[in-house]
């Protein structure tokens, strides 16, 4: 039960600090026992207000004015909600869903000030909340009345009109995050009517009003042209189509990952991942086969620590205490050799997960599933220690998410020394999940937004920030940043993958870009990997003499490189014929000034052709000299 702030008048004219002389006089908050059951064991001695019980009893306020008890209850409940912070509104509404709905069905009986509070409460509900949306018909009436109340005539100032329309836009933005049980057309009609109503109140002679009118129209266009933005209960939105939330994820869906994706061991286990083939020549079926294996292995290595944070743990004890290693799927050859059974459920079930130490824990599928569910659950001894509950403090325009009050769901027994620990240290990879309520368990359909832990300012301040429960996460460095996804005050869960972002993520992005283009060396032809394209490994320049390369053929090599280079700066230059010719001339002068031999020249040309290039050779063959000379001369040329 929640108390209102001191100084609020009770229904009988008393103050919240005193009980008053009669029933419901001077009550300081809401009695949920009375509201939910219609009975209260404390009777008239209860210090909380008996609201929400229904009935048609009336009370006297003022001289002859009468207001129904039901309407008075909803007004008092709205005033109660108006004092709560955003992170508390959800939990209160979750317990009072029927009373929340009555606030909207009876909104026509509310006074202007209370109706304004109701709209402002709507804009403060966290986007992660699972509260039911207001009834569509009453919602449209309430928002239209709000616009008329706030801008009734021309005597209202320009700032007041603009503030009212901004509140309407915030309400519409929040309404797009609800899951509706009515048709998309009904929601579209309600939101479009409200937007047009608000736009009609703007005074277009003012530049600020014209600019805001453009924002309103952009929102209206999104609603009318992209109906998939309106979420229906039981479905989830993916791109521009509505698909069932139960669809199976693929290993390549890491940028739109869910908890179901991260908890799938088949994507990360060494026993389930493909093996790179080795041989003298011709070991892959195609370029796609080669890239598919490399891509999948890199995804597994990048996110394996994330899976390990929620995976079942080995409970076997050794000389140094509990093993606590993550359990991984068992390879077929080990299962066949040892014939392992589950060591936890006490049944003769075939083990499918085991510790890397052969004498330690082995679990069956049922025990693994229960263990993962416990790790994804709310705070407790069986929750994952690397999952943290936190609250969104703010989101900057450049994609930095600032969270506060973070706390591990299963803190370690010893106090964390934030200066030396790897927990939540920059630049760790983390997954941020928007919760339905504070401390809620993670479920399969919960979406994960990947981010990188960054410094708030100077790295010397980070220890103090961690001790105060603060973390900064860059959401724009890994995947596309969605500015409106996280609301201020929203409850989130942070999954610490403890992966070093600069080492893994850039390579993962490069591999995904490479999959859409041809491989270097004539789409891998000169790597001699494909079974159907065996070639003799020699350079196409072997037949050319050194003099030819450094004379006429040098010009041909450079000109072909400029015309075919995949580097973005060179692609930009060659769009202008004059600039392209100048670049060829400057590169020829650079090659002449640099003392590169034949193969060093070929390596230099190849390095300017592809975004990723490998220069290798035995010691003393000039790899470092070639790279240093090239970088120095290019820098001097620029």
Secondary structure in CASP SS format (residue, H / E / C, confidence):
PFRMAT SS
TARGET T0000
AUTHOR 0000-0000-0000
METHOD secondary structure of the structure
MODEL  1
X C 1.00
X C 1.00
X E 1.00
X C 1.00
X C 1.00
X C 1.00
X C 1.00
X C 1.00
X E 1.00
X C 1.00
X C 1.00
X C 1.00
X C 1.00
X C 1.00
X E 1.00
X C 1.00
X C 1.00
X C 1.00
X C 1.00
X C 1.00
X C 1.00
X C 1.00
X C 1.00
X C 1.00
X C 1.00
X C 1.00
X C 1.00
X C 1.00
X E 1.00
X E 1.00
X C 1.00
X H 1.00
X H 1.00
X H 1.00
X H 1.00
X H 1.00
X H 1.00
X C 1.00
X C 1.00
X C 1.00
X C 1.00
X C 1.00
X H 1.00
X H 1.00
X H 1.00
X C 1.00
X C 1.00
X C 1.00
X E 1.00
X C 1.00
X C 1.00
X C 1.00
X C 1.00
X C 1.00
X C 1.00
X C 1.00
X C 1.00
X E 1.00
X E 1.00
X E 1.00
X C 1.00
X C 1.00
X C 1.00
X C 1.00
X C 1.00
X E 1.00
X E 1.00
X E 1.00
X H 1.00
X H 1.00
X H 1.00
X H 1.00
X H 1.00
X H 1.00
X H 1.00
X H 1.00
X H 1.00
X H 1.00
X H 1.00
X H 1.00
X H 1.00
X H 1.00
X C 1.00
X C 1.00
X C 1.00
X H 1.00
X H 1.00
X H 1.00
X H 1.00
X H 1.00
X H 1.00
X H 1.00
X H 1.00
X H 1.00
X H 1.00
X C 1.00
X H 1.00
X H 1.00
X H 1.00
X H 1.00
X H 1.00
X H 1.00
X H 1.00
X H 1.00
X H 1.00
X C 1.00
X H 1.00
X H 1.00
X H 1.00
X C 1.00
X C 1.00
X H 1.00
X H 1.00
X H 1.00
X H 1.00
X H 1.00
X H 1.00
X H 1.00
X H 1.00
X H 1.00
X H 1.00
X H 1.00
X H 1.00
X H 1.00
X C 1.00
X C 1.00
X C 1.00
X C 1.00
X C 1.00
X C 1.00
X C 1.00
X C 1.00
X C 1.00
X C 1.00
X C 1.00
X H 1.00
X H 1.00
X H 1.00
X H 1.00
X H 1.00
X H 1.00
X H 1.00
X H 1.00
X H 1.00
X H 1.00
X H 1.00
X H 1.00
X H 1.00
X H 1.00
X H 1.00
X C 1.00
X C 1.00
X C 1.00
X C 1.00
X C 1.00
X C 1.00
X C 1.00
X H 1.00
X H 1.00
X H 1.00
X H 1.00
X H 1.00
X H 1.00
X H 1.00
X H 1.00
X H 1.00
X H 1.00
X H 1.00
X H 1.00
X H 1.00
X H 1.00
X H 1.00
X H 1.00
X H 1.00
X H 1.00
X C 1.00
X C 1.00
X C 1.00
X E 1.00
X E 1.00
X C 1.00
X C 1.00
X C 1.00
X H 1.00
X H 1.00
X H 1.00
X H 1.00
X H 1.00
X H 1.00
X H 1.00
X H 1.00
X H 1.00
X H 1.00
X H 1.00
X H 1.00
X H 1.00
X H 1.00
X H 1.00
X H 1.00
X H 1.00
X H 1.00
X C 1.00
X C 1.00
X C 1.00
X C 1.00
X C 1.00
X H 1.00
X H 1.00
X H 1.00
X H 1.00
X H 1.00
X H 1.00
X H 1.00
X H 1.00
X H 1.00
X H 1.00
X H 1.00
X H 1.00
X H 1.00
X H 1.00
X H 1.00
X H 1.00
X H 1.00
X H 1.00
X H 1.00
X C 1.00
X H 1.00
X H 1.00
X H 1.00
X C 1.00
X E 1.00
X E 1.00
X C 1.00
X C 1.00
X E 1.00
X E 1.00
X E 1.00
X E 1.00
X C 1.00
X C 1.00
X E 1.00
X E 1.00
X E 1.00
X E 1.00
X C 1.00
X C 1.00
X C 1.00
X C 1.00
X C 1.00
X C 1.00
X C 1.00
X C 1.00
X C 1.00
X H 1.00
X H 1.00
X H 1.00
X C 1.00
X E 1.00
X H 1.00
X H 1.00
X H 1.00
X H 1.00
X C 1.00
X C 1.00
X H 1.00
X H 1.00
X H 1.00
X C 1.00
X C 1.00
X C 1.00
X C 1.00
X C 1.00
X C 1.00
X C 1.00
X C 1.00
X C 1.00
X C 1.00
X C 1.00
X C 1.00
X C 1.00
X C 1.00
X C 1.00
X C 1.00
X E 1.00
X C 1.00
X C 1.00
X H 1.00
X H 1.00
X H 1.00
X H 1.00
X H 1.00
X H 1.00
X H 1.00
X H 1.00
X H 1.00
X H 1.00
X H 1.00
X H 1.00
X H 1.00
X H 1.00
X H 1.00
X H 1.00
X H 1.00
X H 1.00
X H 1.00
X H 1.00
X H 1.00
X H 1.00
X H 1.00
X H 1.00
X C 1.00
X C 1.00
X E 1.00
X C 1.00
X C 1.00
X C 1.00
X E 1.00
X E 1.00
X C 1.00
X C 1.00
X E 1.00
X E 1.00
X C 1.00
X C 1.00
X C 1.00
X E 1.00
X C 1.00
X E 1.00
X E 1.00
X C 1.00
X C 1.00
X H 1.00
X H 1.00
X H 1.00
X H 1.00
X H 1.00
X H 1.00
X H 1.00
X C 1.00
X C 1.00
X E 1.00
X C 1.00
X C 1.00
X C 1.00
X C 1.00
X C 1.00
X C 1.00
X C 1.00
X C 1.00
X E 1.00
X C 1.00
X C 1.00
X E 1.00
X E 1.00
X C 1.00
X C 1.00
X C 1.00
X C 1.00
X C 1.00
X C 1.00
X C 1.00
X E 1.00
X E 1.00
X C 1.00
X H 1.00
X H 1.00
X H 1.00
X H 1.00
X H 1.00
X H 1.00
X H 1.00
X H 1.00
X H 1.00
X H 1.00
X H 1.00
X C 1.00
X C 1.00
X C 1.00
X C 1.00
X C 1.00
X C 1.00
X C 1.00
X C 1.00
X C 1.00
X C 1.00
X C 1.00
X E 1.00
X E 1.00
X E 1.00
X E 1.00
X E 1.00
X E 1.00
X E 1.00
X E 1.00
X E 1.00
X C 1.00
X C 1.00
X C 1.00
X C 1.00
X E 1.00
X E 1.00
X E 1.00
X E 1.00
X E 1.00
X E 1.00
X E 1.00
X E 1.00
X E 1.00
X C 1.00
X C 1.00
X C 1.00
X C 1.00
X C 1.00
X C 1.00
X C 1.00
X C 1.00
X C 1.00
X C 1.00
X C 1.00
X C 1.00
X C 1.00
X C 1.00
X C 1.00
X C 1.00
X C 1.00
X C 1.00
X C 1.00
X E 1.00
X E 1.00
X E 1.00
X E 1.00
X E 1.00
X E 1.00
X E 1.00
X C 1.00
X C 1.00
X C 1.00
X C 1.00
X C 1.00
X C 1.00
X C 1.00
X C 1.00
X C 1.00
X C 1.00
X C 1.00
X C 1.00
X E 1.00
X E 1.00
X E 1.00
X E 1.00
X E 1.00
X E 1.00
X E 1.00
X E 1.00
X C 1.00
X C 1.00
X C 1.00
X C 1.00
X H 1.00
X H 1.00
X H 1.00
X H 1.00
X H 1.00
X H 1.00
X H 1.00
X H 1.00
X H 1.00
X C 1.00
X C 1.00
X C 1.00
X E 1.00
X E 1.00
X E 1.00
X E 1.00
X C 1.00
X C 1.00
X C 1.00
X C 1.00
X C 1.00
X C 1.00
X C 1.00
X C 1.00
X C 1.00
X C 1.00
X C 1.00
X C 1.00
X C 1.00
X C 1.00
X C 1.00
X C 1.00
X E 1.00
X E 1.00
X E 1.00
X E 1.00
X E 1.00
X E 1.00
X E 1.00
X E 1.00
X E 1.00
X E 1.00
X H 1.00
X H 1.00
X H 1.00
X H 1.00
X H 1.00
X H 1.00
X H 1.00
X H 1.00
X H 1.00
X H 1.00
X H 1.00
X H 1.00
X H 1.00
X H 1.00
X H 1.00
X C 1.00
X C 1.00
X C 1.00
X C 1.00
X H 1.00
X H 1.00
X H 1.00
X H 1.00
X H 1.00
X H 1.00
X H 1.00
X H 1.00
X C 1.00
X C 1.00
X E 1.00
X C 1.00
X C 1.00
X C 1.00
X C 1.00
X C 1.00
X C 1.00
X C 1.00
X C 1.00
X C 1.00
X C 1.00
X C 1.00
X C 1.00
X C 1.00
X C 1.00
X C 1.00
X H 1.00
X H 1.00
X H 1.00
X H 1.00
X C 1.00
X C 1.00
X H 1.00
X H 1.00
X H 1.00
X H 1.00
X H 1.00
X H 1.00
X H 1.00
X H 1.00
X H 1.00
X H 1.00
X H 1.00
X H 1.00
X H 1.00
X C 1.00
X C 1.00
X C 1.00
X H 1.00
X H 1.00
X H 1.00
X H 1.00
X H 1.00
X H 1.00
X C 1.00
X C 1.00
X C 1.00
X H 1.00
X H 1.00
X H 1.00
X H 1.00
X H 1.00
X H 1.00
X H 1.00
X H 1.00
X H 1.00
X H 1.00
X H 1.00
X H 1.00
X H 1.00
X H 1.00
X H 1.00
X H 1.00
X H 1.00
X C 1.00
X C 1.00
X C 1.00
X C 1.00
X H 1.00
X H 1.00
X H 1.00
X H 1.00
X H 1.00
X H 1.00
X H 1.00
X H 1.00
X H 1.00
X H 1.00
X C 1.00
X C 1.00
X C 1.00
X C 1.00
X C 1.00
X C 1.00
X C 1.00
X C 1.00
X C 1.00
X C 1.00
X C 1.00
X C 1.00
X C 1.00
X C 1.00
X C 1.00
X H 1.00
X H 1.00
X H 1.00
X H 1.00
X H 1.00
X H 1.00
X H 1.00
X H 1.00
X H 1.00
X H 1.00
X H 1.00
X H 1.00
X H 1.00
X H 1.00
X H 1.00
X C 1.00
END
